[in-house]
Amino acid sequence: MRHAILTALACLVSASAALPQPPGPEQGRFAIPATDEGLPGAGPIRRYDWFRQLWQQRRAEWAQTAVQDRHAVVFLGDSITQGWGGGLGAAFPGVKVANRGISGDTTRGVLVRLDEDVLALDPEAVVILIGTNDLEEGATPEVAAGNLKLILAAIERHDANTPIVLCQVFPSSATMKRPAEAIRATNALYLAAVKGDPRVTYVETWPLFANEQGDAKKEEFPDLLHPNEVGYAKWAAALRPVFATLGLSEAEADRFTPEPGFESLFDGRDLTGWGYRRTSDKDRENAKKWQASDPNAAAWPFVDEPLTFDGQAATPDGRYRAIAGRLVVATPPEYRKIQQLWTTRELGEDFVLRLEFRATPNADSGVFVRQPQLQCRDYALAGPYKKLAKYRPQEWNELEVTVRGGVARATCNGEVLEEAMALPASGPIGLEGDRGQMEYRRIRVKVLPKP
């Protein structure tokens, strides 16, 4: 009899454990609020049963790892971020990361959980990708952008020095209730929200993945919403140069010795031998015309007196920086900003110029050879050389320019960019900044003997 009673009690306990349990005090702390009343922001917060369970489960798990996740680079988002899973750390060797993505989340949902899930960690930096689910739920781009502003403001109140990396909403499809025009509009409002904010690095992840119609590519987004391994690899590659400039990775310069006959134009430690030149009258005129006719024209600050930066690690405006062997042209807070850094040395002889460059998605820059500009960009997206077979997006690429008799031949990884670019008799080497981030390293020159 006693055995039968114990067996019955065990069955009752087992059955009750299988039923949904009311949240305890700790579980309730991580539950989705029952209503929108009193919540910050606007727009949808999902309350489907599966989402309620996932939201509570992930947040409760994160609370257990909060101490070990302090000062991590926090990735904040929805299922695209969550789906990176354990591969997130492997994608950024040496960088402490914390994944705070919840599948199905919206900008307002992220705002509600921001304090406990992110700010409590005192993050080293925050990477944000959010907004696609707002569109599926019928929210307007304006609602998503309004919540983003509140997220940015909350991070600033917590620590105004926290770097923020804002990724454009990825492309999807109208069949997924995320039409291209709505995503474009959202990204445009996101850009407007952060324009001029030096804390925020805006990364163009939409053109990185969009096809000609503005939708996701099936070969990278099989369900037209979530990236596969190829897609995640491209996203990681887009972020690595930004992490390096923020000091989160690549803290040591690569060891490189110029080939025999070559001499360095950049020592990797500071901007000795480089400076700003007076903005030419022609450039001043072009800038004024452009800005008068186009409200989205690039900022173009004029230099009235030449400046040299010998011994300085960065220009006073912070645009050009010497970081661990790299000459970085940082992403401008204005989104587009025309600036030009020149060697103080003039080259009148025939020579070979070699350097390596790395560009963030859709970055636009250029290399001046005695004055004329050779486009040096993220060629795959920004052109003009979009059909290069050997160009490596978001990786290091070698540029070589051979100047003989006033004509330059330029190649990228051995492929011809320009066969015969006419040059003046003498002039400096220059590096232009426009859109996105460009990095240069191993900048060296070899003077050729006279024929």
N, C-alpha and C positions, 0 to 999 in steps of 0.2 A: 504493500500500500504506500509506504513512504517513498519507494522508488518511483511509483506512478505519479505521486504528487510533484516530486522534483522534476520529473520529465515534463509534466504539464506546465509547470512554472517556467521551465527553460524555453518551451515553445512559445509561451506568451511573451517573454522577454525578446526572443528572436523576432517574433511577428511585430512587436512594437518598434523594434529598432529599424525594421524595414520600412515603416511608415514615415512620411515626412514629419520631422520633429520641429517644434516651435523654436525659433532662434534663441539661444542663450544670450546673456548680456554681451559677451565678446563677439558672438556671431552677428548679433543685431547691429553692432557698431559698423559692420562692413556691408550691411544690406542697403539696397537701393531705397531711397526715401519713398514712402508710399504715394506721395503726391508732389506736384511741382511747387506747392506753396512755400514761399520763403527761400527757394533755391536761387543761386546766382545764375545769370545768363538767361537765354531764351531758347526756344525751339525744343526739339524732341529729346526725351530721355526714354530709352527703351525699357519696357517692363514685361517682356515676354517671360514665361516661366523659365525657359532654358537660359535666358540672359540673366535673370535674377540669380539663378544658381551659380552661373559662371562668375558673375561679378563678385558675389560674396565669397566664393571659394578662392579665387585668385587673390583677392585683397587680403583675406585671412592668411593665406600662405605667405604673402609678401611681408606681413607684419612680423612673421617669424624670422625673416632674413633681413630685417631693416638695419640691424647693427652692422652686419657684414657688408651690406650694400651702401653704406655711407660713403659719400664722396665718389660715387660711381658716375659715369656718363649714363644718364637715364634716357632710354628710348620710350617715348610716350605716344600711344596711339591705339589702334583698333586691331582687327584680325591680321592685317598685314604685318604689323609689328609683332603681335603674339606669335604668328606663324614662323617667325625667324627662330624662335625657341632656343635650343642649345647651340645652334649655329651662329648665334649673334656674337658670342665671345670669340669663337674661332675666326670670325671675319675680321676682327680687330685685335691681333696679337699684341699683348702688352698693355691693352687698355682695359681698365675695370669698367664693366658695363652692367646695367640692370634693365631688364625688359619689363616695362610697365604697360604692355598692350593688352587690351581686353577685346576679344572678338565681338563685333557688333556695336562697339561704343561710338558715341557721337561727341561733338565738340562740347556740348553742355555736360555730358556725362564725365568727360575728362576734367572739366572745370570743377565739378562737384567733388571729385576725389583727388584733386591736385595736391592739397595740403598734406594729407596722410601718405599718399602713394609716392609723391615726388619730392616736395619741398622738405619734408621731414628727413630726407636723406642728405640734405645739404649737397646737392649734386655738383659735380665738377663741371658739367655742361648738360643741357637738355636738347635732345633731338626730337622734333615734333613732326608727326605725319598723321593728320586727322581731318575729317570732313566728308569723306565719301559716303558714310552712312547717313549723314544729315540729308544729303540729296535724295537717297533712297526713301527716306521717311518724309519727303516732301518739303523740307526746309529750304528756304531761299539761300543763295550765296551770301546775301547780306547778313542773315542770321548767323551763319557759320563764321563769317569774318568778325561779327560783333563779339562772339564768344572767344575767338582767338585773341582779340584785343584784351579781354579780361584775363585770359590765361597769361599773356605777356606781362600785364600789369601786376598780377599776383607774384610772378617770378621776380619781377623787379623790386617789389616791396620786400620780399624775403631776402634777396641779395642782388643789388643792382649790378654786381660784377659777374653774375652767372652768364656765360656765353650760351646763346640759343642758336641752334641750327634748325631752320624752318624748311622743310621739304615741301615742294609743290604737291598737291593732291595728284595721285597717279591717274592716268587715263583708265577708263573702263568701257562702258557701252550703254547705249540707250536701252538695249534689251535687259540690262541690269538696273534700270531706272537711274542711270548715271550718265546722261548724254554729254557729249563732248562740249557743247556750248555752255552747259551749266558748270562743268569742271573748269573750263577756261575762265568763266566769270568769277568763280570762287578764287582761283589762283591770282587773278588780277586784283581782287580786293585784298587778298592776303599780302600781296606786294605793296599795295597802297598803305596797308596797316603798319608795315615795318620799314617803309622807305625813310631813310634818314636816321634810323636807329642803329648805332654802332655795335650794340650788343648782339644783333641778329645777323647771321649769315644765311642768305636766301639761296637755296640750291635748286636749280632748274631740273627737277626730276620728271616733270611732265613730258618735255620733248625727248628726254632720254628713252621713254618707253612708247610714245604715241606713234601710230602709223599715219599714213597720209590723210586719213579721214579724221584723225584725232582720237581714235579709239585704241584700246590695248591690243597688243599683238598676241595672237593665239600661241605662238611658239614660246612666249615668255610669260603669258597669263592664260593658262589653259581654260580657266572658267571665266575669263574676261574681267576678273577682279583681283585674284591673288597671284603674286609672282611664283614661279617655280624656282629651281636652283639657279638657273641662268639669270632670272630677274633679280634674285637676291644678290648674286655676285655683282651685277651691274650697279645695284644700289650701294653696296659696300664700297665698290671702286669709286663711286661718286663722292662718298663721304671721307675717304682716307686723306686726300689732300687737305681738306678743311680741318680734320683732326690734327694733322701735322702743323698747320699754321697756328692753331689754337694752343699748341704745346702739349697735346694729349698723346702724341706718338712721334716717332722719328726724331728723337731728341739729339741723336748723334749724326754728324755729317758722314757721308760715305767717303771712304778713302780712295782718293783719285790723284794720280800724278799725270800731268800733261805729257803727251807724246813728245819725243825728241823734236826740237825746233819750234814747239808751241810754247806760248807764255800765257798765263792766266790774266784775264781782264777783271776777274772778281775773285777775291781771296776766300770767300765763304764766311768771313767773320764780320765784315762791315762794308760800307759803301764807298770805301776809298777808291778814287779814280772815276767816280760817277757824280752827276749833278743835274740840276735843272737848268735849262737854257731859257733865255727870253723867248716868250711866245711870239712867233713871227706875225707880221702884219696880215699875211694871207690867212693864217689860222684864226686870228682874231675876227677877221671879216667873215670867214666861213662859220665860225661858232655863233656869231651874232645873228646871221641870216637863218641858221638852222633853228636856234632857240626862239626866234621871232615867229617862225612858221609852224613849229611843231611843239605842242605842250609837253610831249614826252621826249624831247631832245635831251641828249646827255648833258650833264654838268660839265663845264670846261673851264676850270680856273686858269686865269692868265698869270704868267710869270713875268714880272716887269724887270727884275734884275737877276742875273745868273747866280746860282747857288751851288756850292760844292758840299759834299757830305763826307769828306775824308774823316775816318775814325768814328763815324756814326753808324749805329746799327739799324737806323730807320730814318726815313725822311720825316720832317716835323709833322706832316699830316698823317703819317703812319701808312701811307699807301704802299711804299716800297720798303721792304724789310729784309735784312740778312738774318736768316734763321737756319742754323745747323747746316751750313754749306749751300743753302738755297737762296736765291734772290727772288723773293716772293712779291708779286703784285697782288695785293689783297683785294678781296671782293669789296667794292665800294658800297657804303650804306645807301648811296643815292641810286643804286642799281646800275646806272651807267655813268661813268665819269672819265673823261679823256685827260690823261696825263702822260708825260713822256720823260723818261730818265735817260741821260746821255753819258757816254764816256767823255772824260775831259781830254782824252787823247784823240787826235785826228789821224786818219789813216789815208795816206796818199799813195802808198805802194800797193802793188798787187799782194793779195793775201788770201788765206783760207780761214774762215771763221767756223768754229764748231761749238755747239752747245746742245744741252738737252732741255726739253721743256715738258711740263705736265699741266693739263688744263682740266678744270671742272666742267661739267656738262654745259655746252653752249657758250663757253667762255670766248671772249673776243679780245685779241691783243695783236701785237705786231712787233716785228724786228726791223729797225731802220738800218739800212746799209749805206753809209755816207749821206743819208738823208731820205732817199726813196724808201717806201715801206714795203716790206715783204709780209704778207698776212701770216700770222702765227696764232692759230686758234685751236679750239676743239673742232678739228676739220670735219669730223663725222656729222656734227650737227650745224655748226656755224659756217662751214664751207671756207673758202670757195672750192677747195680740193676734196670733194666728198667721195671720190671714187678711189682713194688711195687704198691699196690692198694691205699695206704693211703698217698703216697708222694704228696705234694702240690707244683707244679712248681711255682717259683718266689714268694712263700709265706714262712712264717716261719715254720720250721719242727723241731721236737725234736729228738736229738740223745742221746741215753743212752748206756753207756759201763760199764759192770760189770766185774771186774777183781777178779778172785779167783784162788789162787794157780798157778799163771803163765799162766792162760788162760783167754781170754776175750770173752764175749758174747756181741754183739752189735745189737741194734735195731734202727729203724727209725720210729717214730710214732707208736711204738709197733710191727712193722714187723721186723723179723729177717734179719739182714744183714750178720753177721758172727756168727756161733754157738760156735766155739772154735778156736779162733785165738791165736797162741802161742806167749808168751811174754817173754822177759828177766826178771830177778829178780827185777830190779829196773830201773827207768828212768823218764824223764820229760814228760809233755804233749806238743805237738807241733801242729802248724797250718801251712799248706803249702799253698803257692800261686802259681798258674800256669797260667791259662787262665780265662778271665772274672773276674767278681767281686763276692767275697764271703763275707758274713757278719756273725758274731757270736755274741751271747748275752747270758746272764744268764749262764755263764760258772761257774760251781760249782762242788765240789767234796765232797764225804762223805767217810771217812776212815772206813772200816768195822772191827769189832772186830776179833781178832785171833780165829780160830776154836778151 
